[in-house]
Amino acid sequence: MAQRKAKFKADKKLIIDAFAEMAKEKNIDRDLLQGIVEETLSLLVKKKYSNESNFEIIVNMDKGDIEIYLMRTIVENVENSSLEIALEEANERGEEKYEIGDEFIEEITLDNINTSFGRRLISLASQNLNQKIREVEKDNIYNEYNTKVGEIIIGELYQIRRNSILVLHNKVETILPREEQIPNEPYRFKKNQTIKAIVKEVRRSGISGLPEIILSRASDDFLARLFEIEIPEIYDGIIQIKSIARDPGERSKVAVVSFDDRVDPVGACVGMKGIRIHSIVRELNNENIDLIEYSENDAEFIAKALLPAKVKDVNVQPEIRSATVVVPDDQVSLAIGKNGQNVRLASKLTGYSITLINETGEDIDLSEFEEEIGTELYKNLMENGIETARGLLETEPEELLKIKGMTKKVLLEIRSILLGEFDEPETDEMIEKIKNLKAKSSRQKKVKVKVVAAEDKENPDATEES
């Protein structure tokens, strides 16, 4: 004899635990979660009995109770099944004797919800519930990290990719793109290692559907926040960072000012035996940091910004934010810095366009013409020790043509630009000299070198075609 199928009985403890775990894991408020469940059940009832149906939903997350009460009027002839039920059916399903006009209340609980709505509607409700929870989770993550923009977080390195590093923070995946990394730094990190970064931006929707949280270690703000953490006087507002200029991983200039005459801003930032500044330098992969005391006097501030170079004179034009700085001959290289780094950072720190001039004569830093020269050729010139406009103009054309990327046409164009800055004309002799120089040719005829006799050595170009 076939056994009767056992009646399903919901385990309320499991339901209570499931609600609690969901609220904790998804970081969703319990009242909000309860509202989502009620809204999902409401959708379920309306799908089954139409939008006109009269019902009440009770969700008690503490007791694990989920109950739906569907109310219909008892009639003799049913015209609207959503609001009415036949007297005969009510008496069959009910436990008491009903009369026409009475209200019939159908109770739906977790024990009979499957039989009342069917698997298809239950599956639809489950999908709807998951979608709503995911939307709430997305909003919570976005709102949480949007308030953290500009703050430093400490996360766990999850994965190193070619163009980014994935960092887990409170089980939330964040991204450190390559352009926000300190150059060459990824090689010092390993999986599961902790990493500090600033929250730079939060985008509403990323590739995974969740908000995209962009971190940065290369931004000026990251350096500023590190100073706040390591130097109490900055955090307390006694010392203020006025401006920052930075080449991430290489060198930074930080202008600081003290609002207390008893506190030296530079000394406080350095700390006893350099302990404060060294902790910041280590965090930045040994990035060099120049601390500059800010001054309201623009000329004085520019002179300090060009340290370690010592300048002779500074002439400023505040209306166009331009400054001309006279530098002793032996300080020119220091003022310019490697690949023009020192003068470039000083310009960014002060907000002035800085032009360097030799003490013995007018000159212009070659970095001022980088755009006209081209970045690649500019770097090649710097590597060959040509750092100023006069330096290039005074170098023999034969030597310049040996530099990669330099041609006779390019050289004439560059000389024309530089001489124009000094209001000097190009001489016909120099133009003719450059045009007559022999450039290296990649397509040469095959030749057989002729043995030159002693009397023919005056003509070393003599060759014999093979």
C-alpha positions, 0 to 999 in steps of 0.5 A: 500500500502506497504511503501518504506523502508527508506534509511539509513543515517549515523549520523556523529556526533556519528561516531566522538564521537565514534572515540574520545571515543575509542582513549581516552579509549584505549589510542590509538593515533588518527592517529594510530586508523585511520590507523587501520580503513583504514587497516580494510576497505582495507581488506574488499574491497580485500575480496569482489573484490580480491587483484587485485582491484584498490581502494582508502580509505579516513577516516576523523576522525574529520568530521566522513567521511569514503569513499571508491572509487573503480575504474574499467575500462569500457570494452565491455566484462568483463574478470576480474570483479575486474578491469573491468565493462561492458559498459551497467552496467556502464551506468545503475549505473552512472549518465553520459554517458560512453564510452569504455576505460573510468574509472568508479568510484564507491563510497562506504560510510557509507550510502551504505556500508551494501548493498555494502559488505553484513552483513557477510563481515561487521561482519568479518571486525568488528571482525578484527577491534576489534582484531587489537585495542586489540593488539594495546591496549596490546602493549601500556599497555606493553610498558607503564608499562615496562618503569615503572619497578622499580617505585612505583605506587599508585593503588586502591585495587580492589579484595582480592583473596586467593593467590593475590590482584588485584590492579587497576591503571589507569583502568589497572588491576595489580597483587600483588601475595602472595609472594610479599606481606608483611606477614599478611598484606592483612588483613589490606586492604579493597576494594577501599583502595589505596595501594603503590607497586613497578612494579616488572615485566611485562609479555607480555601475562597474563591469560586474554590476556592482559599483566600481571603486577606484583607488589611487596611490599616485595622486597628490591627495594620497600624499596629503592624507599620509602627511595627516596620518603621520604628522599630528600638527597637520591633522590638528590644523597647526600646520597646513599643506598649501600645495603639492607637486609630484612625480609618483615614485620619483620626487615630490615637493610639498609646501607647508605653512605653520599657524603657530610661530613656535612650530617650524613647519618643515622641522615638524614634518621631518620629525626627530631624526627624520622618523616622520618623513621616513615612514612616508617615504617608505610607504611611497616606495622611497619617493624623494620628498622636498619640504618647502616652507610656504611664503606669501611673497611669490618671489621668495616662494619660487626661490625656495621651490627651486631648492636645492638650487640657489638662485640669484634673482626672481622677477615675477609677473603675477598678472600672467603667473610668469616668473624669470629666475636668474641662476648662477652658472654652477647651479643651472643643472640643479635648478633644472634637475634630471629631465627638467624635473626640478623646475617642472615640479617647482612650476606646478608647486607655485602655479607660475610658469618659470623661465630660467636664465644663466647669470652670465647671459640670457638662457631658457630651459629646454623643457619650455620647448618640449612640445615643439621639439617632441617628447622623444627627441627632448629626452634624447637631448637631455640624456646628451647633456643639452638642457638649455636653449643656448646649450643647443644653439652653441652645440656643433650641428655635427654633434646634434645630428648624431642624436637619435631623431635629429635630422637636418630639417628638424635641427633648422626648425628647432634653431629657428624657434629658439632664436625667435625667442631671443629675437636673433636671426639665423645666419646664412652661413649656419643654414648653409653649413647644416644643409651641406652636412653629410647625414647618415644614410641607411641605403648605401651602395656596396663599396670596396674600400680602396687602399689609399696610398700615402700621397692620397690620404688627403682624399679619404673619401676616395672609393671604388665602386664594385 
